[in-house]
Amino acid sequence: MGVKWGNWALPTAPLALVLLAATGCTGTPDAPAEPDGAPATPGAPSASGAPSASVARVCAKPAAGPAKAPAGAVTVDPDVVGDLAAKTRSNPPNTTFWLRPGNHRLEPDRYAQVVPKKGNRYLGAPGAVLDGRKTNQYAFGGTARDVTIRHLTVQRFVAPNNEGVVNHDMADGWVIEHATIQYNSGAGLMAGARQQVRASCLRENGQYGMNAYKTGDSIKGLVVEGNEVVGNNTDDWERRNPGCGCTGGIKFWAVDGADIRGNWVHDNRGAGLWADNNNNDFRIEDNVLEANDGAALMYETSYNAVIRNNTIRRNNWAEGRRYAERGDDFPYATVYVSESGGEPRVRARTDKIEIYRNVLENNWNGITLWENADRFCNSPANTSTGYCTLLVKDTDRCAQPAIATAPLHSDCRWKTQRVDVHDNRFVLDTSVVKCTVECGRMAVLANYGTYPDWSPYKGEQVAEAITQKQQNRWHDNVYRGPWTFVAGDPGRKLDPAQWQGAPYRQDAGSTFGPRAGG
């Protein structure tokens, strides 16, 4: 919520699966048994209809690093305080460093850190830990490109809010692989362009597992693959700073091109994955998003994405219930698309948001498509202060009288448009979710525009557009359980026949069944 901090062919063997198989870390948590009682086969559909999702158990079973120093590597001694930083300073770029087993420490100064040189590689032996001892703020910083960190545990650093411990200065081309980044304040790591985070454990960090924000909004080509992202936001920043929108497993800000695949994102306080503000061209696939307190996935004021083949279960129980118990009838969703849509004029691998072949099982609510009538470029209601849409770079152009006419009347809005929801399976058993109020809603809606006084979007025009004019479509889905539907505004509740009938005509070709899992 405004805080800084993809012609698609299915791959025959996702790299995430290859990585996990190589480490012996395949398997689905809580995988249902096959009907004969045998365990479900990894990579095969489960009895509940879940897609083939092999997930990353990398926190419990991390891959071991090299037991001996590679040829030509500089050996780093854990018994010498500051040895890693000192040897980094005294050696040239493109040096490989091998960290012996044990706890490695930096000098006892809050700003002491390792500042890599271009192309440096840091490899941890089995049991190698870089420990900030709740004293150092940052582990690895600086602007050097193409740095690699493998098989290393980085823990107990105390980065400030919205800052990160690894790649603190958001350098480009970093590879973080088979790493464990845990028990830190702030974000476990930041991101730069072409960053790859693979087969790593991002666990119990104070704010985020990763904060994919870079000064200047220049992150392109981000890969997040085969990771376990668990238990982050231990400092509960939404309680400390209500409405900050600054929490969850991973936050993405103004990222152009991202592949998020084969991850297990679970048990985070807040959202699991949150793309916020002018992100574009995301492919989110083959993940298990599970038991996050808030939404499994939020895609906000962003563009052009494919969300497919994900298993999404038991999310939003805490935050969805909290909304309902305070009498708020807004359908706060497990997959929440907010002021985001397909835009052919923004270059990407797709020109819509396509949500398909996912299984959503026993979450609090399903998919909500939302557009805030009062939120547009240059409006005080836009919490991404100073940002405009990707179609209008100059915020000041979105003002009267020009904003009242074409093209700015359209282009100054982040629109929830061209969203295609199809071939998904939605399962709800209220006895599992334990909801005494309604918790099985799909929604497409907007508020009544009122603000600011010069807004050209007042009244019901945005609500009418999102429901009838912006090519938002559900079709060919399977529903099991007591699902209801909301269109236009939160008070317009529809049963399946009304949802499929005029004027909404949603979910053509879909099937509805009363029994969860039937």
Helices and strands as residue ranges (DSSP letters): H 15-23, E 74-76, H 83-90, E 96-99, E 102-104, E 121-124, E 128-131, E 148-150, E 153-155, E 164-166, E 175-177, E 180-182, E 187-190, E 196-198, E 201-203, E 208-212, E 219-225, E 228-230, H 237-240, E 250-252, E 255-261, E 264-266, E 273-276, E 280-285, E 288-290, E 297-300, E 303-308, E 311-313, H 317-325, E 335-338, E 353-356, E 359-361, E 367-371, G 395-397, G 402-404, H 408-411, E 419-422, E 425-427, H 430-433, E 441-446, H 461-464, I 465-469, E 473-475, E 478-480, E 484-488, E 493-494, H 496-500, E 511-513
